[in-house]
Amino acid sequence: GGDWLGPVHVATDLDEGREVALRILDDTTSGQSFLLMQLERLLLRVSTLRHAHLLPTGELQVRAGRAFYAMDLGRAGSARALLQAQAKEARPLPIVTAVELVRQAAAGLAHAHAQGLMHGNLKPENLILQPGRALLGHTGFVTQLSDFGLAELRAGSYGTHDRAVVNALAYMSPEQCRGVRNELRTDLYALGLVLYELLTGLVPFDIRDAADALEKHQHVAPRQPSALRPELPEALEEVILTCLAKDPEDRYPDEIGRHTSELQSPYVISY
């Protein structure tokens, strides 16, 4: 998400006596006054989006010529780290765990979308995890989304509308491939990709380069997730494929309410 801005460190907030994730902007970024102004506005907007499934993020600060901002620390890592751990163990993530992670992420997106803010570059690294209650005997997590709007900010700093320059290629939407901006349902496509990966351990398209990403996201049907994991409920596979529709009009509504309710449906998974 925001790695291009600068590294993230674990730091101690001396005022509050707790550990935080601190992103310190690199020298190049810290020297761009217009970019800093845009980032300051974005972080101020994000800080007002208080929701259980959005990562609390502080305002931009500048000290001794270095710009930085703090975020809550992901005490259980991220969805990417969870995928890597499952891969090492050579076993898939429990279906109930994957569905719950994405259901919570969908709730966070719905809240942000209601305020007119899209993420624009959603991927497993942006699903930050906190410890949660156990779920049907499996480790539970609380999902919090991070790095809202940073891809769009980066596009502006590059002076480009070419999403292949600023987005993670495996998680671009078809409309982003065409240069369409501010389509909220782009986030739903990316969330479908994340759910697909959490359930199967793979992304639906093998992406070699930017040209390959543009071709496959726009014109190639995804591999059926049940072909990779036959025990997936049919209703859950339908949710995934609806999210991955090429046309945003064929996905779930902007508010993602129907999507979230589908994920909670007993026909998808029983609690």
Disulfide bonds with the S-S distance in Angstrom:
none
